[in-house]
Amino acid sequence: TLHQDFRRYNQLETAEDAQEETGWKLVHGDVFRPPTKNELLSIYVGSGVQVLGMTLVTMVFAVLGFLSPANRGGLMSAMVLL
């Protein structure tokens, strides 16, 4: 759809077509505006990155053999401690 919009904007023939706003030009104000609750967004992003990093580190420890599957609950304990 974006390619069609670019093609249409490049092939404008009349001044009336040039004044008509369609496609991404109608939503560019919503796309590039800052979020209303930046603090909440940063909290969610930071928490998500922390959980993802903790999961990756725990899985690396498990793959390297530091966490034995014979030890029940060891994986969950390691995730909580990390």
C-alpha positions in Angstrom: 0.0 0.0 0.0 2.9 2.3 0.7 4.4 1.8 -2.7 1.0 2.7 -4.3 0.9 5.9 -2.3 4.4 6.8 -3.4 3.6 6.0 -7.0 0.4 8.2 -6.8 2.3 11.1 -5.2 5.0 10.9 -7.9 2.4 10.9 -10.7 0.4 14.0 -9.7 -0.9 15.6 -12.9 -3.1 18.5 -11.7 -3.0 21.0 -8.8 -6.3 19.5 -7.5 -4.6 16.1 -7.1 -1.7 17.7 -5.3 -4.0 19.2 -2.6 -5.7 15.9 -1.9 -4.2 14.2 1.1 -4.5 10.4 1.2 -2.7 7.5 2.7 0.0 8.0 5.3 -0.4 11.8 5.2 -3.7 11.5 7.1 -2.1 9.6 9.9 1.4 11.1 10.1 0.4 13.3 13.0 -0.7 10.3 15.1 2.4 8.2 14.1 5.0 10.8 15.1 3.4 12.2 18.2 4.9 11.4 21.6 3.0 9.0 23.8 0.7 10.5 26.3 2.1 8.4 29.2 5.9 8.2 28.6 6.7 7.1 32.1 4.4 4.1 32.0 5.7 3.2 28.6 9.3 3.3 29.9 8.4 1.2 32.9 6.8 -1.5 30.7 9.7 -1.5 28.2 12.3 -1.7 31.1 10.4 -4.5 32.8 10.1 -6.4 29.6 13.8 -6.1 28.8 14.7 -7.2 32.4 12.5 -10.3 32.2 13.8 -11.2 28.7 17.4 -10.8 29.8 16.8 -12.9 33.0 15.2 -15.6 30.9 18.0 -15.7 28.4 20.7 -15.8 31.1 18.9 -18.6 32.9 18.5 -20.6 29.7 22.2 -20.1 28.9 23.1 -21.4 32.4 20.8 -24.4 31.8 22.3 -25.2 28.4 25.9 -25.0 29.8 24.9 -27.5 32.5 25.0 -25.2 35.6 21.4 -26.0 36.3 20.7 -29.7 36.5 17.2 -31.0 35.4 17.5 -33.6 38.2 17.3 -30.8 40.8 13.5 -30.1 40.9 12.8 -26.4 41.1 16.4 -25.4 40.5 15.5 -23.6 37.2 12.8 -21.6 38.9 15.0 -20.8 41.9 17.7 -19.5 39.5 15.2 -17.3 37.7 14.0 -15.8 40.9 17.5 -15.2 42.2 18.7 -13.6 38.9 
